[in-house]
């Protein structure tokens, strides 16, 4: 049947997932930050303790995009949420409803799993994505600032008392 379909990724999709991650990083001008390997994706997505899940979108049978997500928890709601780490649609499939199909599936999963929200970050310069999200009813959380500990700062804090 022609059109877009969305399915849960399987371990056999690891090479595809890594390829899509690299395409996303190139689009975001962050290719230099990608250190993911098939081995660590396989371990962390499909190993003994999976830390995230992936949905694969296909358009007319061709890989068209992906969504990588995991659960978080809202203390104020006392309910889980879904955090969308990455959403990517290949350029040739943009405008064909692929991104919306991925988000519809994520919203359905959130409702089925009793989640109180679905959230994600978007780069400030990514106007096409921002417009797309706003058309879906998403609201920017401008009153929050993202903080991150990584690399040496994370090592130093972990070693502290």
C-alpha positions as CSV (number, residue, x, y, z in Angstrom):
1,X,0.0,0.0,0.0
2,X,1.5,3.4,-1.0
3,X,2.1,6.1,1.5
4,X,3.8,6.5,4.8
5,X,3.9,3.8,7.5
6,X,5.6,3.9,10.9
7,X,6.9,0.9,12.7
8,X,9.0,0.0,15.8
9,X,12.7,-0.5,15.0
10,X,14.3,-3.9,15.4
11,X,17.9,-4.8,16.0
12,X,18.3,-5.4,12.3
13,X,17.6,-1.6,11.8
14,X,20.8,-0.5,13.6
15,X,22.8,0.3,10.5
16,X,19.8,2.3,9.2
17,X,19.4,4.1,12.5
18,X,23.1,5.1,12.5
19,X,22.9,6.3,8.9
20,X,19.8,8.5,9.8
21,X,21.6,9.8,12.9
22,X,24.5,10.9,10.7
23,X,22.2,12.5,8.2
24,X,20.5,14.4,11.0
25,X,23.9,15.5,12.4
26,X,24.9,16.8,9.0
27,X,21.6,18.8,8.7
28,X,22.2,20.3,12.1
29,X,25.8,21.1,11.3
30,X,26.9,18.8,14.1
31,X,28.5,15.9,12.3
32,X,31.7,16.4,14.3
33,X,29.9,15.4,17.5
34,X,28.6,12.0,16.3
35,X,30.6,9.2,18.0
36,X,27.8,6.7,17.9
37,X,28.6,3.2,16.6
38,X,26.5,0.3,15.5
39,X,27.8,-1.6,18.6
40,X,26.8,1.0,21.2
41,X,23.4,1.6,19.5
42,X,22.7,-2.1,19.5
43,X,23.7,-2.4,23.2
44,X,21.7,0.7,24.3
45,X,18.6,0.3,22.1
46,X,18.3,-3.5,22.0
47,X,20.5,-4.9,24.8
48,X,19.6,-6.2,28.2
49,X,18.5,-2.8,29.4
50,X,17.3,-0.6,26.5
51,X,17.5,3.1,27.3
52,X,15.6,4.4,24.3
53,X,13.2,3.3,21.5
54,X,13.1,4.1,17.8
55,X,10.3,4.4,15.3
56,X,11.1,4.1,11.6
57,X,9.0,5.9,9.0
58,X,8.9,4.4,5.5
59,X,7.3,6.1,2.5
60,X,6.3,3.7,-0.3
61,X,8.6,1.1,1.3
62,X,11.7,3.4,1.4
63,X,13.3,4.5,4.7
64,X,12.0,8.1,5.2
65,X,12.9,9.1,8.7
66,X,13.0,8.2,12.4
67,X,12.1,9.2,15.9
68,X,14.3,8.2,18.9
69,X,12.7,8.7,22.3
70,X,12.7,7.6,25.9
71,X,10.6,8.0,29.0
72,X,11.2,10.8,31.5
73,X,9.1,11.6,34.6
74,X,7.3,14.7,35.7
75,X,7.3,15.2,39.5
76,X,4.6,17.8,39.3
77,X,2.3,15.5,37.3
78,X,3.5,12.4,39.0
79,X,3.3,10.7,35.6
80,X,5.8,9.6,33.0
81,X,6.3,11.5,29.8
82,X,8.0,10.8,26.5
83,X,11.1,12.8,25.5
84,X,11.7,12.9,21.8
85,X,15.5,13.0,21.5
86,X,15.6,13.2,17.7
87,X,13.1,13.4,14.9
88,X,14.5,13.4,11.3
89,X,12.9,13.2,7.9
90,X,15.1,12.7,4.8
91,X,15.0,15.8,2.6
92,X,13.3,14.0,-0.3
93,X,10.3,13.1,2.0
94,X,9.8,16.4,3.7
95,X,6.3,17.8,3.1
96,X,4.9,14.3,2.5
97,X,3.5,14.0,6.0
98,X,6.3,11.7,7.3
99,X,7.2,13.9,10.3
100,X,3.5,14.3,11.3
101,X,3.0,10.5,11.1
102,X,6.0,10.0,13.4
103,X,4.6,12.5,15.9
104,X,1.1,11.1,15.7
105,X,2.5,7.7,16.6
106,X,4.5,9.2,19.5
107,X,1.4,11.0,20.8
108,X,-0.6,7.7,20.6
109,X,2.2,5.9,22.5
110,X,2.2,8.6,25.1
111,X,-1.6,8.3,25.6
112,X,-1.4,4.5,25.7
113,X,1.4,4.5,28.3
114,X,-0.4,7.0,30.6
115,X,2.1,9.8,29.9
116,X,1.2,13.4,30.8
117,X,3.3,15.0,28.0
118,X,5.5,14.7,24.9
119,X,8.4,17.1,24.7
120,X,11.6,17.8,22.8
121,X,14.1,20.5,22.0
122,X,14.6,22.3,18.7
123,X,17.6,24.3,17.6
124,X,16.8,28.1,17.6
125,X,17.8,28.5,13.9
126,X,15.6,25.6,12.7
127,X,12.6,27.8,11.5
128,X,11.0,25.1,9.3
129,X,10.8,22.6,12.2
130,X,9.6,25.3,14.6
131,X,6.8,26.3,12.3
132,X,5.9,22.6,11.8
133,X,5.7,22.0,15.6
134,X,3.7,25.1,16.2
135,X,1.2,24.1,13.5
136,X,0.7,20.9,15.5
137,X,-0.1,22.8,18.6
138,X,3.3,22.5,20.4
139,X,4.3,25.4,22.6
140,X,7.9,26.7,23.1
141,X,9.0,26.6,26.8
142,X,10.9,30.0,26.6
143,X,11.1,30.3,30.3
144,X,13.4,27.3,30.7
145,X,17.1,27.1,30.1
146,X,18.8,23.8,29.2
147,X,21.9,22.9,31.2
148,X,24.2,20.1,30.5
149,X,27.2,18.4,32.2
150,X,29.3,16.3,29.8
151,X,32.9,15.3,29.3
152,X,35.3,16.6,31.9
153,X,32.7,18.6,33.9
154,X,30.7,15.4,34.3
155,X,33.8,13.4,35.3
156,X,34.8,16.0,37.8
157,X,31.4,16.2,39.5
158,X,31.1,12.4,39.6
159,X,34.5,12.2,41.3
160,X,33.6,14.9,43.9
161,X,32.3,14.6,47.4
